[in-house]
């Protein structure tokens, strides 16, 4: 099933590049929303994650179901993108 992946990041996030690198090594495309550069999207990230921590990775499948991973957590991210 195809997936649409969006990552909410900031310029100072240490874990954001690690999530992006992981997805690239697995051959996944993703869209990045840098909330430092797009502050109007910060509320969206907060609503999705329930907190102010980044990265927030949202995986949307073709059926519309979504999985959300906050932070660098490969044990949660790997099954969502498999």
Secondary structure, 3 states (H helix, E strand, C coil): CCEEEEEEECCCCCCHHHHHHHHHHCCCCCEEEECCCCHHHHHHHHHHHCCCCCCEEEEEECCCCEEEEECCCHHHHHHHHC
